[in-house]
Amino acid sequence: MGYAIKVQKVDRPTNCSHYLNLPMVLAKTLDVRKGEVWEWTVEDKNTLRLSRVKQLPPRRLRAKP
């Protein structure tokens, strides 16, 4: 399952930027925090990988009864 997003383009007199928004459900699941540094890696023309620069420890999952 995936989450569809639209790319936003902002033209300013000094530069042009493209923005991608992370859906809130993903941000909460990944425990994304304000000011965190992430890095894009281009795998091929159709694939970008988004990775945290400073890794968090893995989450511990509760065992099902």
N, C-alpha and C positions, 0 to 999 in steps of 0.2 A: 504494500500500500504506500502511496506517495501523497505529497501535498503540492498542488499546483499553485504557482505564484506567477506574477507578471513582473517583468523588468520595467523599472521606471527610469526615464531619462530626464535629466535636469540640465538645461542649457543656461549657462551664466556668461556674462561678458568676458570673464577671465578663464573659464574652463567649462568642460562638459563632463558630467558624471552619470554613471548608471548605478542604480540601487536595486538590491534584492532584499526583500523582507523575510525574516524567519518567522513562521507561524508560531503563535504563543504556545500551542500544545507542544511543539518541538523544543522551544526555548525552556519551558518548564521541565520537560523530560530530561533534557541535557544539562539542567541547572546552569543556564547561561546567566552571567552576571554583568552588570553595567561596567564598562571599561575594560573588559577582558580583551586579550589580543588573540585573534584567529588568523589563520593563513590559508589562502587559496593555492591549490596546486592543480595545474592543467594536466590531465591525464591524456586526453585527446580532444578533438574538436567538439565532441558532444558531452564530455565528462569533466566536471570540476570536483575536486575533493576539498572539503572544508575541515580543517583540523585546529584544535586548540594548540597554542604555542606552549603554554604551561599546562601539563596534564594534571587532571584531578585523580585522586584515588578511585578505584572502581566502587560502584554502589553495592552494598550488601543487600541481597534480596531475602525476604522472609520465606521460610520454608512453608509449603502448604501443609495443612494438618491432614 
